[in-house]
Amino acid sequence: MASDPNISKREKVGARHRGREFCLALLYAADSGSSPLSDAFQHAETVLDSLSEEWQLEPDEARKLRPAVNRFGRRLCEQFILHHEEVDQRIEALAQGWTLDRMPVVDRNLLRMALAELLYLPDIPLGATIDEAVDLAKAYGTAESSKFINGILGAVARELPDKRPATPTEAD
């Protein structure tokens, strides 16, 4: 994502968090519906409008953040769509005793989003990805979701080379 001079560093963090919520909502909708994954963006503007209302942002803040939220959320979703077979295979390999279809829909899509981020967005710190996914699991998942998500993402993170930035880059 290109740096936006109208968005402060604090707002960028908020935009990433909200972008992840946006991506989760898109993946959840695609997973729950009858349309193919490739149509995930078909109702993106409507989903983003609904989330914006839920976030109860001031109009000026919403106007400033919306482009960054949209870009980052779509970027995450695109990475999962491009690599969905590999991501799903990794999840099933690591989720001992759990097939994708047995997982709660939120957990399955949080893992998909976070694994796509871990594997295909190397400019984002591992810890930020995992922390955000665990926080979203606490907000939207079951009582056990955060532990489950943390365990699987931790296993993937241990496999990855340690060449990521300690803090988010300005490009995001």
C-alpha positions as CSV (number, residue, x, y, z in Angstrom):
1,M,0.0,0.0,0.0
2,A,1.4,3.4,-0.9
3,S,1.8,5.8,2.0
4,D,-1.0,8.4,2.2
5,P,0.2,11.8,3.4
6,N,-3.3,12.5,4.8
7,I,-3.2,9.6,7.2
8,S,-1.2,9.7,10.4
9,K,0.8,6.7,11.7
10,R,-1.9,6.2,14.4
11,E,-4.6,6.2,11.7
12,K,-2.5,3.7,9.6
13,V,-2.6,1.2,12.5
14,G,-6.3,1.8,12.8
15,A,-6.7,1.4,9.0
16,R,-4.8,-1.9,9.1
17,H,-6.9,-3.2,12.0
18,R,-10.1,-2.2,10.2
19,G,-8.7,-3.5,6.9
20,R,-8.4,-6.9,8.6
21,E,-12.0,-6.7,9.8
22,F,-13.0,-5.8,6.3
23,C,-11.1,-8.7,4.8
24,L,-12.6,-11.1,7.4
25,A,-16.1,-9.9,6.6
26,L,-15.5,-10.4,2.9
27,L,-14.1,-13.9,3.4
28,Y,-16.8,-14.8,5.8
29,A,-19.5,-13.6,3.3
30,A,-17.9,-15.6,0.5
31,D,-17.5,-18.7,2.6
32,S,-21.1,-18.5,3.9
33,G,-22.7,-17.8,0.6
34,S,-23.2,-19.7,-2.6
35,S,-21.0,-17.5,-4.8
36,P,-17.4,-18.5,-5.6
37,L,-14.5,-17.0,-3.8
38,S,-13.5,-15.1,-6.9
39,D,-16.7,-13.0,-6.4
40,A,-15.6,-11.9,-2.8
41,F,-15.3,-8.3,-3.9
42,Q,-18.7,-8.2,-5.6
43,H,-20.4,-6.5,-2.5
44,A,-17.2,-5.0,-1.0
45,E,-18.5,-1.4,-1.0
46,T,-21.7,-2.5,0.8
47,V,-19.7,-4.5,3.3
48,L,-17.4,-1.6,3.9
49,D,-20.4,0.8,4.4
50,S,-21.9,-1.6,7.0
51,L,-18.6,-1.9,8.8
52,S,-18.1,1.9,8.8
53,E,-21.5,2.4,10.5
54,E,-20.6,-0.3,13.0
55,W,-17.2,1.4,13.8
56,Q,-19.1,4.7,14.5
57,L,-16.3,6.8,13.1
58,E,-16.7,10.6,12.9
59,P,-17.4,11.5,9.2
60,D,-14.0,13.2,8.7
61,E,-12.1,10.2,10.2
62,A,-14.2,7.7,8.1
63,R,-13.4,9.7,5.0
64,K,-9.7,9.8,5.7
65,L,-9.4,6.1,6.7
66,R,-11.7,4.5,4.1
67,P,-9.2,4.4,1.2
68,A,-6.5,2.8,3.4
69,V,-9.0,0.3,4.9
70,N,-10.2,-0.6,1.5
71,R,-6.7,-1.1,0.0
72,F,-5.3,-3.1,2.9
73,G,-8.4,-5.3,3.3
74,R,-8.5,-6.0,-0.4
75,R,-4.8,-6.7,-0.5
76,L,-5.2,-9.4,2.2
77,C,-8.2,-10.9,0.5
78,E,-6.4,-11.0,-2.9
79,Q,-3.5,-12.9,-1.3
80,F,-5.8,-15.5,0.0
81,I,-7.7,-15.8,-3.3
82,L,-4.4,-16.2,-5.2
83,H,-3.1,-18.8,-2.8
84,H,-6.2,-20.3,-1.3
85,E,-5.3,-24.0,-2.0
86,E,-1.9,-23.7,-0.4
87,V,-3.3,-21.7,2.6
88,D,-6.1,-24.2,3.2
89,Q,-3.7,-27.2,2.9
90,R,-1.4,-25.6,5.5
91,I,-4.3,-24.9,7.9
92,E,-5.5,-28.5,7.7
93,A,-2.0,-29.9,8.1
94,L,-1.5,-27.8,11.3
95,A,-5.1,-28.1,12.8
96,Q,-4.7,-31.6,14.1
97,G,-8.0,-33.3,14.3
98,W,-9.8,-30.5,12.6
99,T,-10.8,-30.3,8.9
100,L,-11.7,-26.9,7.5
101,D,-15.4,-27.8,7.2
102,R,-15.5,-28.6,10.9
103,M,-14.0,-25.3,12.0
104,P,-16.2,-22.4,13.0
105,V,-16.6,-20.1,10.0
106,V,-14.9,-17.2,11.8
107,D,-11.9,-19.3,12.8
108,R,-11.5,-20.7,9.4
109,N,-11.5,-17.3,7.7
110,L,-9.4,-15.7,10.4
111,L,-6.8,-18.4,9.8
112,R,-7.0,-18.0,6.0
113,M,-6.6,-14.2,6.2
114,A,-3.7,-14.3,8.8
115,L,-1.9,-17.1,6.9
116,A,-2.1,-15.2,3.7
117,E,-0.7,-12.2,5.5
118,L,2.1,-14.2,7.1
119,L,3.1,-16.1,4.0
120,Y,2.6,-13.5,1.3
121,L,3.0,-10.0,2.9
122,P,6.5,-10.2,4.3
123,D,6.7,-6.5,4.9
124,I,4.3,-6.9,7.9
125,P,5.8,-8.0,11.2
126,L,4.9,-11.5,12.3
127,G,3.9,-10.3,15.8
128,A,1.5,-7.7,14.4
129,T,-0.2,-10.3,12.2
130,I,-0.6,-12.8,15.0
131,D,-1.7,-10.2,17.6
132,E,-4.3,-8.8,15.3
133,A,-5.7,-12.2,14.4
134,V,-5.9,-13.2,18.1
135,D,-7.7,-9.9,18.9
136,L,-10.2,-10.5,16.1
137,A,-10.7,-14.1,17.3
138,K,-11.5,-12.7,20.8
139,A,-14.0,-10.2,19.3
140,Y,-15.7,-12.4,16.7
141,G,-14.9,-16.1,17.6
142,T,-15.8,-18.5,20.2
143,A,-14.3,-18.7,23.7
144,E,-11.6,-21.1,22.4
145,S,-10.9,-19.3,19.1
146,S,-8.1,-17.1,20.2
147,K,-6.0,-20.0,21.6
148,F,-6.7,-22.1,18.5
149,I,-5.7,-19.2,16.2
150,N,-2.6,-18.4,18.2
151,G,-1.4,-22.0,18.2
152,I,-1.7,-22.4,14.4
153,L,-0.2,-19.0,13.6
154,G,2.6,-19.6,16.0
155,A,3.5,-22.8,14.3
156,V,3.6,-21.1,10.9
157,A,5.6,-18.2,12.3
158,R,8.3,-20.6,13.6
159,E,8.7,-22.0,10.1
160,L,9.3,-18.6,8.5
161,P,12.6,-16.9,8.1
162,D,13.2,-14.1,10.6
163,K,13.7,-11.3,8.0
164,R,10.6,-9.2,8.8
165,P,10.6,-5.6,10.0
166,A,10.2,-5.1,13.8
167,T,7.6,-2.4,13.1
168,P,5.2,-1.7,10.3
169,T,6.8,-0.1,7.2
170,E,5.7,3.3,6.0
171,A,4.6,1.8,2.7
172,D,1.7,0.2,4.6
